[in-house]
Amino acid sequence: MTVVHDASANEVSFYLDGVKYAEGGTAAFDAPWKSTGGLQLGRARTAEGWGEQLKGVVDSVYAYEGVLSETEIRQLP
């Protein structure tokens, strides 16, 4: 799975196995926030705060600076 935040286009896109998700694969994202901490995966924000930890195993995580092209996304490991 790949998630791309394109600040210049004010949108976020979702890809699975290098292919953009067909329905709802891109959504408006015009209210980003400035991160003040580390990158965290597998959590949900609830009315009580952050919780609901991921149950399972994540093999690999990569974070890239900048927006990857669709060709670059298809070539990811």
QUIDA-V952198 format. One record per run of one state. SS is the DSSP state (a for helix, b for strand, c for the rest). FROM is the first residue (numbers start at 1). TO is the last residue. If there is no record, write none. Layout:
ss:SS from:FROM to:TO
ss:SS from:FROM to:TO
This chain:
ss:c from:1 to:1
ss:b from:2 to:6
ss:c from:7 to:10
ss:b from:11 to:16
ss:c from:17 to:18
ss:b from:19 to:20
ss:c from:21 to:25
ss:b from:26 to:28
ss:c from:29 to:43
ss:b from:44 to:46
ss:c from:47 to:48
ss:b from:49 to:51
ss:c from:52 to:69
ss:a from:70 to:74
ss:c from:75 to:77
